[in-house]
Amino acid sequence: MKGRLFLLLVLSGSLVGIIGLRQFFISPWPSMASNLILFAILTAPLTLTLPGALRGGTRSLLLLCLASMFYFIDGVLELFGPSLFYLGVAEVFFALTLCAISALLLRSVRERQSVEVESSEQLEQILGSG
């Protein structure tokens, strides 16, 4: 599970890096303030859901999986743009991988929680009947 969490962190950082590269170096807006505001808006879904996802929260993992689809759509739009094809390919790859890893983590966390609930119910039955 720790390997998946590390991969989740690396993929999120890669998406933030791609967005920063595009926003500040490849196609910046004229004003630095507008670049910073747009960068904060574009990275907000990742930065808001990542802390809870790294703690293993099911709601945060689900929201991170859904938020990664936003970056997938953005990457597909860049794919068909005139000059940002390779950046779009990288963004699509990182977004799809982030969605898959967060879905796998969500599944494993829910399975672990259900096993813990079942074992606690069995323990209560044993202690209650004795």
C-alpha positions in Angstrom: 0.0 0.0 0.0 2.9 2.4 0.7 4.1 1.9 -2.8 0.8 2.9 -4.2 0.7 5.9 -2.0 4.1 7.0 -3.2 3.0 6.5 -6.8 -0.1 8.6 -6.0 2.2 11.4 -4.7 4.5 11.2 -7.7 1.7 11.3 -10.2 0.1 14.2 -8.5 3.4 16.1 -8.5 3.9 15.3 -12.2 0.5 16.8 -13.0 1.3 19.9 -11.0 4.6 20.1 -12.7 3.1 19.9 -16.2 0.5 22.5 -15.3 3.2 24.8 -13.9 5.4 24.2 -17.0 2.6 25.1 -19.3 1.3 28.1 -17.3 4.7 29.8 -16.5 7.0 28.8 -19.3 5.3 27.5 -22.5 2.2 29.6 -22.8 2.2 32.2 -20.0 -0.3 35.0 -19.7 1.0 38.6 -19.8 0.6 39.2 -16.1 2.3 37.2 -13.4 -0.5 37.7 -11.0 -3.0 36.2 -13.4 -0.6 33.2 -14.0 -0.4 32.6 -10.2 -4.2 32.8 -9.8 -4.9 30.4 -12.7 -2.2 28.0 -11.5 -3.8 28.0 -8.0 -7.2 27.3 -9.6 -5.9 24.6 -11.8 -4.1 22.8 -9.1 -6.7 23.2 -6.4 -8.5 19.8 -7.0 -5.2 18.0 -6.4 -4.0 20.0 -3.4 -7.3 19.8 -1.6 -7.8 16.0 -2.0 -4.2 14.8 -1.8 -3.7 15.0 2.0 -6.8 13.0 2.8 -5.9 10.5 0.1 -2.5 10.0 1.5 -4.1 9.2 4.9 -6.2 6.6 3.2 -9.6 8.4 3.4 -12.1 6.8 1.1 -13.9 10.1 0.3 -10.6 11.8 -0.6 -9.5 8.9 -2.8 -12.8 9.0 -4.7 -12.6 12.7 -5.1 -9.0 12.4 -6.3 -10.1 9.8 -8.9 -12.8 12.1 -10.1 -10.6 15.2 -10.1 -8.0 13.3 -12.3 -10.6 13.1 -15.0 -10.6 17.0 -15.1 -6.9 16.8 -16.0 -7.6 14.0 -18.5 -10.0 16.3 -20.3 -7.5 19.1 -20.2 -4.9 16.8 -21.7 -7.2 15.6 -24.5 -7.9 19.3 -25.4 -4.1 19.9 -25.5 -3.6 16.9 -27.7 -5.7 18.5 -30.5 -4.1 21.9 -30.0 -1.5 23.2 -32.5 1.7 23.1 -30.4 1.2 21.3 -27.1 0.9 17.7 -28.3 3.6 16.1 -26.2 2.5 17.9 -23.1 -1.0 16.7 -23.7 0.2 13.1 -24.1 2.0 13.4 -20.8 -1.0 14.9 -19.0 -3.3 12.3 -20.3 -0.9 9.5 -19.2 -0.5 10.9 -15.7 -4.2 11.6 -15.3 -5.3 8.1 -16.3 -2.6 6.5 -14.2 -3.6 8.7 -11.2 -7.2 7.7 -11.7 -6.3 4.0 -11.9 -4.0 4.0 -8.8 -6.5 6.0 -6.7 -9.3 3.6 -7.7 -7.1 0.6 -6.7 -6.3 2.2 -3.4 -9.9 3.0 -2.8 -10.8 -0.7 -3.4 -8.1 -2.0 -1.1 -9.0 0.5 1.7 -12.6 -0.5 1.5 -11.8 -4.2 1.5 -9.5 -3.7 4.5 -12.3 -1.8 6.3 -14.8 -4.5 5.6 -12.5 -7.2 7.0 -11.9 -5.2 10.1 -15.7 -4.8 10.6 -16.3 -8.5 10.1 -13.6 -9.5 12.5 -14.9 -7.0 15.2 -18.4 -8.4 14.7 -17.1 -12.0 15.2 -15.2 -11.0 18.3 -18.3 -9.4 19.7 -20.3 -12.5 19.0 -17.7 -14.7 20.7 -17.5 -12.4 23.8 -21.3 -12.0 23.9 -22.0 -15.7 23.9 -19.4 -16.6 26.5 
